[in-house]
Amino acid sequence: MSKLQKVSIIVIGNEILSGRTIDKNVNFIAKRCDKIGLNLFEVRIIPDEKLVIKDTVLELSKKSDYVFTTGGIGPTHDDITTESIALAFGRKLEINSEAVKRMKAYYKNMKVEFNKARYKMATIPEGAELIDNPVSAAPGFILINVYVLPGVPSILQEMFMTLEHKISSGIKMLVKNIKVKSPEGEIADILEIIQGRYREVTIGSYPFFKPPDIGSMIVLRSLNKNKIQQAFIELLEKFQNAKILYEFD
Protein backbone atom coordinates (compact mmCIF):
# COMPACT_ATOMS: atom_id res chain seq x y z
CA MET A 1 0.00 0.00 0.00
CA SER A 2 2.92 2.36 0.66
CA LYS A 3 3.72 2.24 -3.08
CA LEU A 4 0.41 3.86 -3.95
CA GLN A 5 -0.13 7.59 -4.20
CA LYS A 6 -2.06 8.94 -1.22
CA VAL A 7 -5.52 10.47 -1.48
CA SER A 8 -7.54 12.42 1.06
CA ILE A 9 -11.12 13.66 0.81
CA ILE A 10 -12.59 16.79 2.37
CA VAL A 11 -16.39 16.76 2.56
CA ILE A 12 -17.53 20.35 2.98
CA GLY A 13 -21.04 21.17 4.13
CA ASN A 14 -23.14 22.02 7.16
CA GLU A 15 -25.91 19.87 5.70
CA ILE A 16 -23.71 16.77 6.06
CA LEU A 17 -22.76 17.60 9.65
CA SER A 18 -26.37 18.30 10.59
CA GLY A 19 -27.58 14.99 9.18
CA ARG A 20 -29.91 16.65 6.67
CA THR A 21 -27.97 15.14 3.79
CA ILE A 22 -26.41 11.68 3.65
CA ASP A 23 -22.98 11.70 2.02
CA LYS A 24 -22.60 9.33 -0.93
CA ASN A 25 -19.49 10.83 -2.45
CA VAL A 26 -16.89 9.32 -0.13
CA ASN A 27 -18.07 5.80 -0.90
CA PHE A 28 -17.94 6.46 -4.64
CA ILE A 29 -14.49 8.07 -4.61
CA ALA A 30 -13.12 5.35 -2.32
CA LYS A 31 -14.24 2.60 -4.67
CA ARG A 32 -12.88 4.39 -7.72
CA CYS A 33 -9.53 5.02 -6.02
CA ASP A 34 -9.28 1.33 -5.19
CA LYS A 35 -9.99 0.51 -8.82
CA ILE A 36 -7.43 2.89 -10.31
CA GLY A 37 -4.66 2.17 -7.81
CA LEU A 38 -4.78 5.08 -5.37
CA ASN A 39 -4.65 4.82 -1.58
CA LEU A 40 -7.41 6.72 0.22
CA PHE A 41 -5.99 7.26 3.69
CA GLU A 42 -8.05 10.03 5.25
CA VAL A 43 -11.49 11.65 5.10
CA ARG A 44 -12.51 14.88 6.84
CA ILE A 45 -16.03 16.30 7.14
CA ILE A 46 -15.96 20.01 7.87
CA PRO A 47 -18.41 22.95 8.03
CA ASP A 48 -18.91 25.79 5.57
CA GLU A 49 -16.43 28.03 7.38
CA LYS A 50 -13.75 29.82 5.40
CA LEU A 51 -10.82 29.44 7.80
CA VAL A 52 -11.64 25.81 8.56
CA ILE A 53 -11.70 25.02 4.85
CA LYS A 54 -8.45 26.95 4.26
CA ASP A 55 -6.56 25.25 7.09
CA THR A 56 -7.83 21.76 6.26
CA VAL A 57 -6.98 22.11 2.58
CA LEU A 58 -3.45 23.31 3.35
CA GLU A 59 -2.84 20.54 5.87
CA LEU A 60 -4.03 17.71 3.66
CA SER A 61 -2.43 19.13 0.52
CA LYS A 62 0.96 18.73 2.21
CA LYS A 63 0.22 15.13 3.31
CA SER A 64 -1.43 13.86 0.11
CA ASP A 65 -0.67 13.38 -3.54
CA TYR A 66 -4.31 14.19 -4.33
CA VAL A 67 -6.95 16.02 -2.30
CA PHE A 68 -10.58 15.85 -3.42
CA THR A 69 -13.02 18.35 -1.97
CA THR A 70 -16.78 17.92 -2.35
CA GLY A 71 -19.43 20.57 -1.93
CA GLY A 72 -19.68 24.32 -1.66
CA ILE A 73 -19.16 25.44 -5.28
CA GLY A 74 -22.75 26.32 -6.16
CA PRO A 75 -24.35 29.75 -6.76
CA THR A 76 -25.62 30.62 -3.26
CA HIS A 77 -24.15 32.72 -0.44
CA ASP A 78 -23.10 29.70 1.62
CA ASP A 79 -21.07 28.19 -1.22
CA ILE A 80 -17.65 29.40 -0.10
CA THR A 81 -15.32 26.56 -1.05
CA THR A 82 -13.83 28.31 -4.08
CA GLU A 83 -12.94 31.51 -2.26
CA SER A 84 -11.60 29.53 0.71
CA ILE A 85 -9.24 27.52 -1.49
CA ALA A 86 -8.11 30.66 -3.28
CA LEU A 87 -7.32 32.10 0.15
CA ALA A 88 -5.41 28.97 1.12
CA PHE A 89 -3.02 29.25 -1.83
CA GLY A 90 -2.91 33.04 -2.05
CA ARG A 91 -4.65 33.21 -5.42
CA LYS A 92 -6.95 35.91 -6.75
CA LEU A 93 -10.44 34.97 -7.92
CA GLU A 94 -11.30 35.71 -11.54
CA ILE A 95 -14.16 35.18 -13.94
CA ASN A 96 -12.89 32.31 -16.05
CA SER A 97 -13.72 32.97 -19.71
CA GLU A 98 -13.76 29.31 -20.67
CA ALA A 99 -16.12 28.48 -17.80
CA VAL A 100 -18.40 31.33 -18.88
CA LYS A 101 -18.38 30.07 -22.47
CA ARG A 102 -19.36 26.53 -21.42
CA MET A 103 -22.06 27.68 -19.04
CA LYS A 104 -23.60 30.22 -21.41
CA ALA A 105 -23.93 27.55 -24.08
CA TYR A 106 -25.51 25.15 -21.61
CA TYR A 107 -28.02 27.63 -20.20
CA LYS A 108 -28.92 28.93 -23.66
CA ASN A 109 -29.71 25.39 -24.73
CA MET A 110 -31.77 24.92 -21.54
CA LYS A 111 -33.55 28.27 -22.18
CA VAL A 112 -32.45 29.46 -18.74
CA GLU A 113 -30.97 32.87 -17.95
CA PHE A 114 -27.25 32.97 -17.20
CA ASN A 115 -27.65 35.41 -14.32
CA LYS A 116 -25.36 36.97 -11.70
CA ALA A 117 -25.70 34.03 -9.30
CA ARG A 118 -24.60 31.60 -11.99
CA TYR A 119 -21.58 33.77 -12.81
CA LYS A 120 -20.37 32.86 -9.34
CA MET A 121 -19.87 29.28 -10.54
CA ALA A 122 -17.57 30.59 -13.30
CA THR A 123 -15.41 32.41 -10.75
CA ILE A 124 -12.23 30.36 -10.37
CA PRO A 125 -8.87 30.93 -8.63
CA GLU A 126 -6.21 32.41 -10.89
CA GLY A 127 -4.13 29.71 -12.59
CA ALA A 128 -6.51 26.85 -11.82
CA GLU A 129 -7.30 24.15 -14.37
CA LEU A 130 -10.96 23.46 -15.09
CA ILE A 131 -12.58 20.08 -14.47
CA ASP A 132 -15.14 19.32 -17.15
CA ASN A 133 -18.77 18.94 -16.07
CA PRO A 134 -20.61 16.85 -18.67
CA VAL A 135 -23.88 17.06 -16.72
CA SER A 136 -24.57 20.72 -15.94
CA ALA A 137 -21.56 22.59 -17.41
CA ALA A 138 -20.50 24.45 -14.22
CA PRO A 139 -16.90 23.25 -13.86
CA GLY A 140 -14.84 22.19 -10.91
CA PHE A 141 -11.16 23.05 -10.86
CA ILE A 142 -7.69 21.81 -9.97
CA LEU A 143 -5.30 23.99 -7.97
CA ILE A 144 -1.89 22.51 -7.10
CA ASN A 145 -2.96 19.00 -6.02
CA VAL A 146 -6.48 19.92 -4.86
CA TYR A 147 -9.38 18.76 -7.02
CA VAL A 148 -12.52 20.75 -6.29
CA LEU A 149 -15.77 18.94 -7.04
CA PRO A 150 -19.49 19.59 -6.42
CA GLY A 151 -21.52 17.92 -3.71
CA VAL A 152 -24.32 16.57 -5.91
CA PRO A 153 -23.45 12.86 -6.29
CA SER A 154 -24.69 12.37 -9.87
CA ILE A 155 -22.65 15.35 -11.08
CA LEU A 156 -19.57 14.53 -9.01
CA GLN A 157 -19.49 10.98 -10.34
CA GLU A 158 -19.50 12.05 -13.97
CA MET A 159 -16.86 14.69 -13.31
CA PHE A 160 -14.65 12.27 -11.41
CA MET A 161 -14.75 9.80 -14.27
CA THR A 162 -13.35 12.47 -16.62
CA LEU A 163 -10.33 12.78 -14.29
CA GLU A 164 -9.41 9.14 -13.96
CA HIS A 165 -7.07 8.98 -16.96
CA LYS A 166 -5.01 11.77 -15.34
CA ILE A 167 -4.71 10.29 -11.88
CA SER A 168 -4.75 6.53 -12.38
CA SER A 169 -1.56 4.86 -11.17
CA GLY A 170 -1.93 1.87 -13.45
CA ILE A 171 -1.41 -0.36 -10.41
CA LYS A 172 -4.13 -2.89 -9.74
CA MET A 173 -5.15 -3.63 -6.17
CA LEU A 174 -5.79 -7.36 -5.72
CA VAL A 175 -8.67 -8.38 -3.46
CA LYS A 176 -9.86 -11.74 -2.14
CA ASN A 177 -12.97 -12.27 0.00
CA ILE A 178 -13.80 -15.09 2.41
CA LYS A 179 -17.18 -15.33 4.14
CA VAL A 180 -16.64 -17.09 7.47
CA LYS A 181 -19.67 -18.51 9.26
CA SER A 182 -18.26 -17.94 12.73
CA PRO A 183 -18.08 -14.88 14.99
CA GLU A 184 -14.87 -12.85 15.00
CA GLY A 185 -13.87 -14.13 18.43
CA GLU A 186 -13.42 -17.62 17.01
CA ILE A 187 -11.09 -16.58 14.20
CA ALA A 188 -9.15 -13.67 15.70
CA ASP A 189 -6.06 -15.77 16.56
CA ILE A 190 -5.92 -17.25 13.05
CA LEU A 191 -6.14 -13.82 11.42
CA GLU A 192 -3.41 -12.45 13.67
CA ILE A 193 -1.06 -15.31 12.78
CA ILE A 194 -1.56 -14.92 9.03
CA GLN A 195 -1.31 -11.12 9.16
CA GLY A 196 1.98 -11.46 11.02
CA ARG A 197 3.34 -13.74 8.28
CA TYR A 198 2.27 -11.55 5.37
CA ARG A 199 3.06 -7.89 5.89
CA GLU A 200 2.50 -7.18 2.19
CA VAL A 201 -1.16 -8.16 2.61
CA THR A 202 -3.75 -6.23 4.61
CA ILE A 203 -6.37 -8.46 6.21
CA GLY A 204 -9.62 -6.92 7.40
CA SER A 205 -12.44 -8.57 9.32
CA TYR A 206 -15.99 -7.21 9.01
CA PRO A 207 -18.65 -8.90 11.15
CA PHE A 208 -22.26 -9.35 10.10
CA PHE A 209 -25.22 -10.28 12.27
CA LYS A 210 -28.36 -11.37 10.46
CA PRO A 211 -29.61 -14.35 12.50
CA PRO A 212 -29.32 -17.15 11.81
CA ASP A 213 -26.55 -15.92 9.50
CA ILE A 214 -23.77 -14.78 11.85
CA GLY A 215 -20.13 -14.45 10.91
CA SER A 216 -17.43 -12.30 9.39
CA MET A 217 -16.37 -11.22 5.94
CA ILE A 218 -12.59 -11.47 5.64
CA VAL A 219 -11.05 -9.22 2.99
CA LEU A 220 -7.45 -9.60 1.82
CA ARG A 221 -5.89 -6.76 -0.18
CA SER A 222 -2.43 -6.54 -1.70
CA LEU A 223 -0.38 -5.39 -4.66
CA ASN A 224 1.59 -8.64 -4.59
CA LYS A 225 -0.12 -11.46 -6.49
CA ASN A 226 1.98 -14.26 -4.98
CA LYS A 227 1.72 -13.06 -1.40
CA ILE A 228 -2.04 -12.59 -1.43
CA GLN A 229 -2.51 -16.04 -2.95
CA GLN A 230 -0.26 -17.64 -0.32
CA ALA A 231 -2.02 -15.84 2.53
CA PHE A 232 -5.40 -16.81 1.09
CA ILE A 233 -4.47 -20.50 0.88
CA GLU A 234 -3.03 -20.56 4.40
CA LEU A 235 -6.15 -18.92 5.81
CA LEU A 236 -8.38 -21.52 4.18
CA GLU A 237 -6.19 -24.34 5.52
CA LYS A 238 -6.36 -22.98 9.05
CA PHE A 239 -10.13 -22.56 8.84
CA GLN A 240 -10.45 -26.14 7.65
CA ASN A 241 -8.24 -27.43 10.46
CA ALA A 242 -10.32 -25.50 12.99
CA LYS A 243 -13.53 -26.86 11.41
CA ILE A 244 -14.72 -23.35 10.65
CA LEU A 245 -17.21 -23.12 7.80
CA TYR A 246 -16.49 -20.65 5.03
CA GLU A 247 -17.15 -19.79 1.41
CA PHE A 248 -15.31 -17.56 -1.03
CA ASP A 249 -15.71 -15.97 -4.43
Secondary structure, 3 states (H helix, E strand, C coil): CCCCEEEEEEEECHHHHCCCCCCCHHHHHHHHHHHHCEEEEEEEEECCCHHHHHHHHHHHHHHCCEEEEECCCCCCCCCCHHHHHHHHCCCCEEECHHHHHHHHHHHHHHCCCCCHHHHHHHEEECCCEEECCCCCCCCEEEECCEEEECCCHHHHHHHHHHHHHHHCCCCCCEEEEEEECCCHHHCHHHHHHHHHHCCCEEEEEEEEEECCEEEEEEEEEECCHHHHHHHHHHHHHHHHHCCCCEEEC
